[in-house]
Amino acid sequence: MKKIFISQPMKDKTDAEIKTERQRIINRIKELYGNDIEIIDSYFESAPAKAAPLWFLGKSFEKLSTADVAFFAQDWENARGCRMEYLACREYDIESKEV
């Protein structure tokens, strides 16, 4: 079973937009791997009210450390958190793909 991390831009997006994009990515991943996957929950809906962007990135790194593969959503290059996650994948040999 592959553990999958999804990196996607979230700044200035509604919960509905984030979830819709996330589901699109999950559907694409299932096309590639079938149902023998585990999606790592990296969308923090219950974050502290005043959580800073770096708090989210720290939590994301923690989740990313358990992944076999990281998938990067469209426009990831324009989101600093996604760029940092991509760099972590490169530096720590986590397979990464764009969807």
Secondary structure, 3 states (H helix, E strand, C coil): CEEEEEECCCCCCCHHHHHHHHHHHHHHHHHHHCCCEEECCCCCCCCCCCCCHHHHHHHHHHHHCCCCEEEECCCHHHCHHHHHHHHHHHHCCCEEEEC
